[in-house]
Amino acid sequence: MPMLKGLFRTCHPLPSLAITAMFAALIVQAAPHGVGPGAAIPAVLLGELSIGWSNDYFDAERDRLAGRRDKPVAAGAISRRTVLKAGLGALAASLALAFSINTAVGTVNAVQVTAGWFYNAGLKSTPLSGVAYAVGFGLIPEFATSTTPGVAEARPSVLIAAVLLGVGGHFANALPDLEADRIAGVKGLPNVLAERFGAPMVRATALVLLVGASAFLALAGSPWLWLAFAGTAGLAWWGLGGAGRRPFHAALAIAGVDVVVLVFGGVPLA
């Protein structure tokens, strides 16, 4: 029982389920019938779980040195080896399910999950950190459309929107921790920009990327989606005009609008 509890906590269940739900909504839109949703959704969930386990595996020593008693591996509640085995097992099962649908789904899934593993393995501490987000989020529409019987390709405007949303989310996520990351010596892409051009540049970049995602979603969908774009532009203006946590809250709100539009806004994926 303690081992199962430790595995549950180290898989990062809430983010894994949230991302899987987003995938699932798009998969069902793209391919409401057939084997696609039945195998693709579990494949996504297993891939996300594997990324969660890999995160705690790679961060185990750092968490231990930081005294992170909330982390099961660092606290000794579960071994690092067990977490690695769980991650590799989930990865293998995810790939098997994805490739059982077709080669395109399997390939996209492999690229996305590999990006997540590489991010956890050290990419997050380099200026290439944004690449993992661009790949992981940018290929979500392609994964969904690949599950269709005809293996459709996602619209370029939707792919660009997904990339901007992913990288913009990466920058937004870094906003509250820029100073702490500077002290800790973190060298992710947002941190490098903050060091060279100051925190306002990171705030502006996050907001511009996320509003850009709104614009490309509007290009792919109905004219009514331009109202959503106008709303996100207003939020960005409000965020840029303030200090403290206002830019962060604005970025979160814009990202939320973008996700809702992508998933529920009737945006044609293919």
C-alpha positions, 0 to 999 in steps of 0.5 A: 500500500505505501508503494502504491501511494508513493506511485500515485503521488509521484505520477503528478495525477492532477496535471496528468489527468488535466492534460489527458482530458484536453487530449480526449476532448480533441480526439473525440471531436476528430474521431468520434467513432472507431478504435481511435478514441478507445486506444488513444486516450489511454495511450495519452494518460499512460504517456503523461503518467510516465512523464510524471514519474520521470520528473520525480526520478530525475529530480530525486537528488535535487529534491533530497538536497532541498529537503523536499519532504513532500516528495515521496522519493526524496522522503524515502517513501518509495525508491527511485528505481521503482519510480523509474520502472513505473515510468518505463512501463507506462511509456512502453504501454503508451507507445504500444497502444498508440502504434496499435492505432496507426503509425502516425499516432504512434510516431506523434505520441513517441515524439511528445512523450520523448520531449517530456522525458528530455525536459525532465532529464535536464532540458528544463534548465537550459535555453532549449526548455521552450522546445519541449513545450513547443513539441508537447503542446504543438503536436496535440492537434496533430495527435488528435487528427491522426486518430481518424481513419483517413489520418488527417493532418491538422490545420497549420493555423491550429498547430501554430496556435498550439505551439504558441499556447505551449511556449506562452504557458511555459513563460507564464509558469515561470513568472512567479519564480523568476527571482527564486530561479535566478538565485538558484541558477536556473537557466531555462529560456524565460530565465535567460531572457530575464537575465539579459533583458529583465523580467518585464521582457518575460512578462511581455513575451508570455502575454504576446505568445498567448494572445498570438495563440488566440489570433491563430485560433480565430483564423482557424475558426468562425468569425465569432472567435475574434471576440475571444481574441479581442478579450485576450488582447484586453487582458494582455493590455491590462496585464502589461499595465500592472506590476506584481502578480497582475501579468501572471494572472492575465497570462493565466486568464488568456491561457484559459480562454485559449484552451476553452476556445481550442477544446470547445470553440468549434475550431476545425482541427483538420 
